[in-house]
Amino acid sequence: MKSSKVWWCIVVGVVLVFCQCTPESADEGSSEDGAQRPSPDEEAKEATPEVAKQEQAPKPWKGCEPFVPETPWKSLDEARQGPAPAEVMVCSDQEALSVLLEGRDRRSAAVVPDVGDFKDVVPDASGMEIYDHAVRRQALVAWFTPLLFDRRPWLSQEQIEYFKTSSRAAREFESIWTAKAGGPAKLYSPIGGRRWQKLRPLLNRYRRKKAHLRHLLLRNGVLYIEDFRAAADIYRWVGLPTLFDEDEIYLRRGDGIYRLKRKDRWTYLYADGARKGERARLLLFDQVATSRERLEQRLGWDLNRLRPRAALKAFRITHHEPDLLRGRAVLRSGGELDGAAFYRNSEPVVALVVGAQKRQEVLARINLDRRGASLKRGVLLAGELMVGEELRFDEPKTEEGQQDGILRLLWRQAYKRGAHSYQFNGDRYTVYTRYGDPNVPQVCIDFVYDTVERWSGTWWAPKGQGRERLKGTIDFEELLGRAGRRQVSRLVKTAEARPDIFDVLAFAAEERIPYKDRDQFYERIEAMAPTTLPGDIFTIYGKKEDNRNHWHSFMVYDLDPVYHTPYLLIGNAGRARIQVWHDVMRSGPRRSITHRVHLREDWLEDKRPDNG
């Protein structure tokens, strides 16, 4: 009996232990290891095929992390105008990058309208073919938007129907774009080729029929010119008022869409944002329309958005798709990294492959690159201010002999004594611009010095804030003297004598290539690309039309985002402006580059104003 009771106690104990270990007897909402379990509703949700598929998908952040800079720089991280720069991701290896790319926005090239029996005479080309040609030919004579098209811009359905219903328009379109691209070989000739000769009389004939001209010149609203000779003249002579007379139009430049308001028959101004009130101009590869809706579709990659955040010199593209770029990211301090560009949640991302062993070293270099790039970008932003103010060249309207340089002295005297204007040779000049900014006359070297000084805080007070020259951290008058700072040759001598401020690359007389030897000149420009940076100063020297030798100086404003070829220059020759090589060099084709002067970034860092 006693053994029977013992036996029953053992059986009951086993049953109790078994019950405590089964799911039915477990605490509600807990798992075997004590972790919180899903509710029955959540379990049912997890059991669905859609959720199961999500669980099996690779985690998009595995092996990749956002680049977080040590020091934020507004000039690199925030766009003064247009869309924000692309975010940057750092991936440990190619496998991690591939996983990251799986989560990108998928996008295919836009569907081209069916042209039917209408013959589009403009030759087809891939996006990279278009870009390569633009950098090597068109960018030398015309300012272009660095846009990597998904495919050659197409004719809109509206254009196709227009040409089908107007045989005259169709004949004119064909006449312009089938004309041979040949023409005068001299790039400094005002007539660039036979296509311009075909187009020029039509611009006069249809000057009141803007829509007709848009059908002839644009492709789905895009100013796409594959012939560099025609591009040179169209860039010089065709502007927004040539094609529009509406009070309000819209312009797409890369990924940015801007509303423009008509000021007068010759001018459109930016209506909103950081550039409000600035004059708008039409660049190659810009897209324009009478409504914003016509510009919503992305035509390609806005390459300018890929570089700023990591201060990249360039992104060399090896593979191009509408939703993916593969290539090599060129660091500002040298070296290249495997990388990719893609869109996620409709915003661009640049991913760089950096192994764990080199991660700390590479990120330190990128942060140092960011410092240097931000300093130079700050200097160029000061130059942009003077471009926006349209500061005039220091040459009198009425001149007796050679009197360049005298207006600045007269302006300074008028400014100091509280006058609002001054006279010379019977002409009157204003002390302030219409916006109240100091209207300071400049020779070319003045612009270079003024740009650096203004960045540092050295500049004249605007209207209503006194009449003094504000002192910042840099003053070239103290370094060179007031007279010496107005001579380009003095800059060269000073740069060679002050290696603590400048790095100088000098070309001996036998190494200098005049602009008239066009191909060799541009080969030299391409060869200088690896060591040239925005903010570098170029000096040129040689004979102009008067058969006298002339100096000129200017700064590099930008280099193209793929090959890093300097293609935009900023300076003052006539007025403060941004120009291409042809516009700078064509007035003196016998002139050549003598020096490239690099402002040392460690010196700029020491002089950086508090607002940096």
C-alpha positions in Angstrom: 0.0 0.0 0.0 2.8 2.3 0.9 4.6 1.5 -2.3 1.4 2.1 -4.2 1.1 5.6 -2.8 4.7 6.3 -3.6 4.1 5.1 -7.2 1.1 7.4 -7.6 3.1 10.4 -6.2 5.8 9.8 -8.8 3.2 9.6 -11.6 1.5 12.9 -10.5 4.8 14.7 -10.3 5.8 13.6 -13.8 2.4 14.9 -15.2 2.8 18.3 -13.4 6.3 18.7 -14.8 5.1 17.8 -18.3 2.2 20.3 -18.1 4.5 23.2 -17.0 6.7 22.6 -20.1 4.0 22.6 -22.7 2.9 25.8 -24.6 -0.6 25.5 -23.3 0.6 25.7 -19.7 3.2 28.5 -20.4 2.6 32.0 -19.2 0.6 33.9 -21.8 2.8 36.0 -24.1 6.1 34.4 -23.0 8.4 32.0 -24.8 10.4 29.1 -23.5 13.4 31.4 -22.8 11.3 33.9 -21.0 11.2 36.4 -23.9 7.9 38.1 -24.8 6.0 36.1 -27.4 3.6 37.5 -30.1 -0.1 37.5 -29.5 -2.2 35.1 -31.4 -3.2 37.9 -33.8 0.5 38.7 -34.4 1.2 35.0 -34.9 -1.4 34.9 -37.6 0.1 38.0 -39.3 3.5 36.4 -39.2 2.2 33.3 -40.9 1.1 35.2 -44.0 3.4 34.7 -47.1 3.9 38.5 -47.5 5.3 38.8 -44.0 7.4 35.7 -44.3 8.9 37.1 -47.5 9.8 40.3 -45.7 11.6 38.3 -43.0 13.6 36.4 -45.6 14.7 39.6 -47.4 18.2 40.8 -46.6 18.6 43.6 -44.1 19.5 46.8 -46.2 21.9 48.2 -43.5 24.0 45.1 -43.0 27.6 46.0 -43.6 26.8 49.6 -44.6 26.4 52.7 -42.4 25.8 56.4 -43.1 28.8 58.6 -43.3 28.7 61.1 -40.4 31.2 63.9 -40.9 33.3 65.1 -38.0 32.6 68.7 -38.8 29.5 69.9 -40.6 30.1 72.4 -43.4 27.1 74.2 -44.8 28.8 74.8 -48.2 29.0 71.0 -48.6 26.1 69.6 -46.7 23.4 72.1 -47.6 22.6 73.4 -51.0 22.5 77.2 -51.3 20.2 76.7 -54.3 18.6 73.6 -55.8 18.2 70.1 -54.3 20.4 68.9 -51.4 23.6 66.9 -52.1 23.4 63.1 -52.1 23.7 61.3 -48.8 26.8 59.1 -48.4 27.0 55.5 -47.2 30.1 53.5 -46.4 30.1 49.8 -47.0 32.6 47.2 -45.8 32.8 45.2 -49.0 31.1 44.6 -52.4 28.7 42.1 -50.9 27.4 44.6 -48.4 27.1 47.1 -51.2 25.1 44.6 -53.3 22.7 44.1 -50.4 22.3 47.8 -50.0 21.5 48.3 -53.7 18.7 45.7 -53.5 16.7 48.4 -51.6 17.1 51.1 -54.2 14.3 52.8 -56.1 13.7 50.9 -59.3 13.4 52.9 -62.4 13.6 52.3 -66.1 14.2 54.8 -68.9 11.2 56.9 -70.0 9.1 55.6 -72.9 9.8 57.6 -76.0 6.7 58.8 -77.9 6.0 57.0 -81.2 7.1 59.4 -84.0 5.2 57.4 -86.6 6.4 58.2 -90.1 8.1 61.4 -89.0 11.8 61.2 -89.4 13.9 62.5 -86.5 17.1 63.6 -88.1 19.1 64.2 -84.9 21.4 61.1 -84.4 20.7 58.8 -81.5 23.3 58.4 -78.7 23.7 56.8 -75.3 23.9 58.9 -72.1 27.6 58.4 -71.7 28.3 59.2 -75.4 26.4 62.5 -75.0 28.3 63.3 -71.7 31.7 62.5 -73.1 31.1 64.7 -76.1 29.7 67.5 -74.0 32.8 67.6 -71.7 35.4 67.3 -74.5 33.8 69.7 -77.0 30.7 71.6 -76.0 31.9 72.5 -72.5 34.8 74.3 -74.0 32.6 76.8 -75.8 29.3 76.7 -73.8 28.2 76.3 -70.2 26.4 73.0 -69.9 24.5 71.4 -67.0 26.3 68.2 -66.0 23.4 65.9 -66.7 23.9 62.2 -67.6 20.9 61.5 -69.7 19.2 58.1 -69.6 19.0 58.4 -73.4 19.1 61.1 -76.0 16.3 63.6 -75.3 13.3 62.8 -77.4 10.8 65.0 -79.3 7.6 65.5 -77.3 4.3 64.2 -78.7 3.3 67.8 -79.0 6.3 68.5 -81.3 5.7 65.5 -83.4 2.1 66.5 -84.0 3.2 70.0 -84.8 5.6 68.8 -87.4 3.0 66.5 -88.9 0.5 69.3 -89.3 3.0 71.9 -90.5 5.1 70.7 -93.4 7.0 74.1 -93.3 8.1 73.6 -89.7 9.1 70.0 -90.5 11.3 71.2 -93.4 12.9 73.9 -91.3 13.6 71.4 -88.5 15.2 69.0 -91.0 17.1 71.8 -92.7 18.7 72.9 -89.4 19.6 69.5 -88.0 20.7 67.8 -91.2 23.1 70.6 -92.1 26.6 69.4 -92.0 28.3 70.2 -88.7 31.4 71.6 -90.4 32.3 75.2 -90.6 35.1 77.6 -89.8 37.8 75.9 -87.8 38.6 79.0 -85.8 36.7 78.9 -82.5 37.1 82.6 -82.0 35.1 83.2 -85.2 31.6 84.7 -84.4 30.0 82.2 -86.8 30.4 78.6 -85.5 29.2 76.5 -88.5 26.6 75.8 -91.1 23.8 74.9 -88.6 24.0 78.4 -87.1 23.9 79.9 -90.6 20.7 77.9 -91.2 19.2 78.9 -87.8 20.1 82.6 -87.5 17.6 83.9 -90.2 14.8 81.8 -88.6 15.4 83.5 -85.3 14.8 86.8 -86.9 11.9 85.6 -89.0 10.0 84.0 -86.1 11.1 86.4 -83.3 7.4 87.0 -82.5 6.5 83.3 -82.8 8.2 81.9 -79.7 6.3 78.6 -79.7 7.5 77.9 -83.2 11.1 78.5 -82.3 10.8 76.2 -79.3 9.6 73.4 -81.5 12.6 74.0 -83.8 15.3 74.4 -81.1 14.2 72.2 -78.1 13.7 68.5 -77.7 10.9 67.9 -75.1 11.9 71.3 -73.7 15.6 70.4 -73.5 18.3 72.6 -75.1 20.2 69.7 -76.6 22.8 70.6 -79.2 25.2 67.8 -80.2 27.3 70.0 -82.6 29.7 72.1 -80.6 30.0 74.8 -83.2 26.3 75.4 -83.2 26.3 75.2 -79.4 28.9 78.0 -79.2 26.6 80.4 -81.0 23.3 79.3 -79.6 24.8 79.7 -76.1 25.9 83.2 -76.9 22.8 84.4 -78.8 19.8 82.4 -77.8 18.3 83.1 -74.3 15.1 82.5 -72.5 13.5 85.7 -74.0 14.3 84.3 -77.4 12.0 81.4 -76.8 9.4 82.7 -74.3 7.3 85.8 -73.8 5.1 84.4 -71.0 5.1 86.2 -67.7 6.0 83.0 -65.8 8.0 80.0 -67.0 9.8 77.1 -65.3 13.3 75.8 -65.7 14.7 72.4 -64.8 18.5 72.2 -64.2 19.5 68.8 -63.2 17.1 67.8 -60.3 16.2 71.4 -59.5 13.0 73.0 -60.8 12.8 76.9 -60.6 10.0 79.3 -61.2 11.1 82.3 -63.3 9.3 85.7 -63.6 9.7 88.0 -66.6 11.2 91.3 -65.7 11.2 92.9 -69.2 11.5 91.8 -72.8 15.2 90.9 -72.4 15.2 89.3 -68.9 13.8 86.5 -66.7 14.5 86.5 -63.0 14.4 83.7 -60.4 11.2 84.2 -58.5 11.9 82.2 -55.3 14.6 80.7 -53.1 18.2 81.7 -52.5 18.5 83.1 -56.1 15.4 85.3 -56.0 15.9 88.4 -58.1 19.0 87.0 -59.9 19.0 87.0 -63.7 18.3 83.5 -65.2 20.1 82.2 -68.2 19.7 79.2 -70.4 22.4 76.6 -70.3 22.9 73.5 -72.6 20.9 70.5 -71.3 18.5 72.8 -69.4 14.8 71.9 -69.7 12.2 74.8 -69.9 8.4 74.9 -70.1 5.4 77.1 -69.5 4.2 74.8 -66.6 5.9 72.9 -63.8 4.0 69.7 -64.6 5.9 69.4 -67.9 9.2 69.2 -66.0 8.4 66.6 -63.3 9.9 63.6 -65.2 13.6 63.0 -64.4 15.6 62.7 -67.6 18.8 61.5 -66.1 21.4 61.8 -63.4 22.2 65.2 -61.8 25.9 64.5 -61.4 26.6 67.6 -59.4 24.7 66.1 -56.5 27.1 63.2 -56.1 30.3 65.0 -55.0 29.7 67.6 -52.2 29.0 65.5 -49.1 32.3 63.5 -49.3 34.2 66.3 -51.1 34.8 64.0 -54.0 36.8 65.3 -56.9 34.9 63.1 -59.4 32.8 60.0 -59.8 34.2 58.0 -62.7 31.3 56.0 -64.2 31.9 52.5 -65.4 28.3 51.3 -65.6 25.2 53.4 -66.3 21.5 52.5 -65.8 18.6 54.8 -65.2 18.4 53.7 -61.5 22.1 52.8 -60.9 25.6 54.1 -61.5 28.7 52.0 -60.8 32.1 53.5 -60.8 35.1 54.8 -58.9 34.9 57.7 -56.5 38.0 59.9 -56.8 39.0 61.4 -53.4 40.1 65.0 -53.3 43.4 64.1 -51.6 44.1 61.3 -54.1 43.2 57.7 -54.5 39.9 56.0 -55.7 37.2 53.9 -54.0 34.7 51.5 -55.6 31.3 53.0 -55.4 27.8 53.3 -56.6 25.0 55.9 -56.9 21.3 55.2 -56.6 18.1 56.6 -55.4 16.3 55.6 -52.2 13.0 57.1 -51.2 13.4 59.4 -54.3 16.7 60.9 -52.9 20.2 60.2 -54.3 22.7 58.2 -52.3 26.4 57.6 -53.0 27.8 54.4 -51.5 31.6 54.0 -51.1 33.3 50.6 -50.4 35.9 51.0 -47.6 37.3 47.9 -45.9 37.4 47.6 -42.1 41.2 47.8 -42.0 41.4 51.1 -43.9 38.1 52.6 -42.6 39.6 54.9 -40.0 42.3 56.2 -42.4 40.0 56.8 -45.3 37.3 58.5 -43.2 40.0 60.8 -41.7 41.1 61.7 -45.2 37.6 62.5 -46.3 37.0 64.7 -43.3 40.3 66.5 -44.1 39.2 66.8 -47.8 35.9 68.3 -46.6 37.7 71.0 -44.7 39.7 72.0 -47.7 36.8 71.9 -50.1 34.6 74.0 -47.7 37.3 76.7 -47.5 37.6 76.9 -51.3 33.8 76.8 -51.7 33.5 79.6 -49.3 35.9 81.7 -51.3 34.0 81.0 -54.5 30.7 81.9 -52.8 32.2 85.4 -52.2 33.0 85.5 -55.9 29.4 84.5 -56.7 28.2 87.5 -54.7 30.2 89.9 -56.9 28.8 88.1 -60.0 25.3 88.6 -58.7 26.1 92.3 -58.1 27.5 92.5 -61.7 30.5 94.6 -60.7 31.8 96.4 -63.7 35.3 96.2 -65.2 37.5 99.2 -64.4 37.4 100.7 -67.9 35.9 104.1 -68.5 32.9 104.4 -70.8 34.7 107.2 -72.6 38.5 106.6 -72.7 41.4 108.7 -73.9 44.1 106.3 -74.6 44.6 103.5 -72.1 42.8 104.5 -68.8 41.9 101.1 -67.3 42.2 101.1 -63.6 41.4 104.7 -62.8 37.7 104.2 -61.9 38.4 102.3 -58.7 40.5 105.1 -57.4 37.8 107.6 -58.1 35.1 105.3 -56.7 37.1 105.0 -53.5 37.4 108.8 -53.1 33.7 109.2 -53.7 32.8 106.5 -51.3 35.0 108.0 -48.5 33.6 111.5 -48.9 30.0 110.3 -48.7 29.0 110.9 -52.4 26.5 108.7 -54.2 28.1 109.1 -57.7 31.3 110.4 -59.4 32.3 111.6 -62.9 35.1 110.8 -65.3 35.5 112.1 -68.9 31.9 113.4 -68.8 30.3 110.1 -67.7 28.7 109.5 -64.4 29.1 106.4 -62.3 27.2 105.2 -59.2 28.9 104.4 -55.8 26.3 101.8 -55.0 24.4 99.2 -57.0 20.6 99.5 -57.2 20.4 97.1 -54.2 22.7 99.2 -52.0 25.9 97.1 -52.4 29.2 98.9 -53.0 29.6 99.2 -56.8 33.4 98.6 -56.8 35.1 98.7 -60.3 37.6 95.9 -60.8 40.4 94.9 -63.1 40.9 91.2 -63.4 43.4 90.8 -60.6 41.1 93.0 -58.3 38.4 90.3 -58.6 40.9 87.6 -57.5 42.0 89.5 -54.4 38.5 90.9 -53.7 37.1 87.4 -53.7 39.6 86.1 -51.1 39.4 89.2 -49.0 35.6 89.3 -49.0 35.4 85.7 -47.9 37.6 86.7 -44.9 35.4 89.7 -44.0 37.4 92.5 -45.7 35.0 94.6 -47.8 33.3 97.9 -48.0 30.2 98.6 -45.9 26.9 98.6 -47.8 24.7 101.6 -48.2 23.3 102.9 -44.9 26.0 101.2 -42.8 28.8 103.7 -42.8 31.6 104.5 -45.2 34.5 102.4 -44.2 36.5 99.4 -45.5 35.7 96.7 -43.1 38.7 94.7 -42.0 38.6 90.9 -42.0 41.4 88.4 -41.6 43.0 88.9 -45.0 44.1 92.2 -46.6 46.3 92.0 -49.7 46.9 95.8 -49.5 49.0 95.1 -46.4 50.8 92.2 -48.1 51.4 93.9 -51.5 50.6 97.6 -51.2 47.7 99.3 -52.9 49.5 99.8 -56.2 51.2 96.4 -56.3 47.9 94.5 -55.9 46.6 95.7 -59.2 49.3 94.0 -61.3 49.0 90.3 -62.4 52.8 90.1 -62.7 53.1 91.2 -59.1 50.8 88.3 -58.1 53.1 85.8 -59.8 56.2 87.2 -58.2 54.5 87.3 -54.8 53.2 83.7 -55.1 56.7 82.4 -56.0 58.2 84.3 -53.0 55.5 83.2 -50.5 55.3 79.4 -50.5 53.6 79.6 -47.1 50.5 81.1 -48.9 50.7 79.9 -52.5 51.7 76.8 -54.5 52.8 77.8 -58.0 53.0 75.8 -61.3 54.9 77.8 -63.9 55.2 77.1 -67.6 58.4 78.1 -69.3 58.0 80.2 -72.5 58.6 77.1 -74.7 55.9 75.1 -72.9 53.2 77.7 -73.3 50.5 76.8 -75.8 48.6 79.7 -77.4 44.8 79.4 -77.7 45.0 79.6 -81.5 46.5 76.0 -81.3 43.1 74.9 -80.0 43.5 71.1 -79.8 46.9 71.3 -78.0 45.6 74.0 -75.7 42.7 71.8 -74.5 45.0 68.8 -74.2 47.0 70.9 -71.7 43.8 71.7 -69.8 42.9 68.0 -69.6 46.4 67.1 -68.5 46.1 69.6 -65.6 42.8 68.2 -64.4 44.3 65.8 -61.8 46.1 68.6 -59.9 43.6 71.4 -60.4 41.0 72.3 -57.9 38.1 74.9 -57.6 39.5 78.2 -56.5 42.9 77.8 -58.3 44.1 81.0 -60.0 45.2 81.0 -63.7 47.2 83.7 -65.3 47.5 84.1 -69.1 49.8 86.4 -71.1 50.3 87.3 -74.8 49.3 89.6 -77.6 45.7 90.7 -78.3 44.2 92.5 -81.3 46.3 95.7 -80.6 49.4 93.6 -81.0 50.4 94.4 -77.4 51.1 91.9 -74.7 48.4 91.7 -72.0 48.1 89.8 -68.7 44.8 88.4 -67.5 43.8 86.4 -64.4 40.8 84.4 -63.2 39.8 81.6 -60.9 38.6 78.0 -61.6 34.9 77.9 -60.6 34.2 74.2 -61.3 35.4 71.0 -62.8 33.2 68.4 -64.4 31.9 65.7 -62.1 33.2 62.7 -64.1 36.6 63.5 -65.5 37.4 66.5 -63.3 38.3 68.7 -66.3 38.2 72.5 -65.4 35.4 73.9 -67.6 34.0 76.9 -65.7 36.0 80.0 -64.8 35.0 83.0 -62.6 36.5 86.5 -63.0 36.0 90.0 -64.3 36.6 90.9 -67.9 33.9 93.4 -68.8 31.9 92.5 -65.7 32.1 89.9 -62.9 30.8 86.7 -64.4 31.2 82.9 -64.8 32.6 81.9 -68.2 33.8 79.0 -70.3 37.4 78.8 -71.7 36.4 80.0 -75.1 34.8 83.2 -73.8 37.9 84.0 -71.8 40.5 83.2 -74.5 38.9 84.2 -77.8 39.7 87.9 -77.4 43.4 87.1 -77.5 44.0 83.8 -79.3 47.8 84.3 -79.1 47.7 84.3 -75.3 48.7 81.2 -73.4 48.6 80.0 -69.8 51.7 81.1 -67.9 50.9 80.0 -64.2 48.5 78.1 -62.1 48.5 79.4 -58.5 47.0 77.4 -55.7 46.0 79.1 -52.5 47.2 76.9 -49.6 44.4 75.6 -47.6 46.3 75.5 -44.3 46.8 79.3 -44.7 43.1 79.8 -45.4 42.3 77.7 -42.4 44.4 80.1 -40.2 42.6 83.0 -41.8 39.1 81.5 -41.7 36.6 84.0 -40.3 34.6 82.9 -37.3 31.5 82.3 -39.4 33.6 80.0 -41.6 
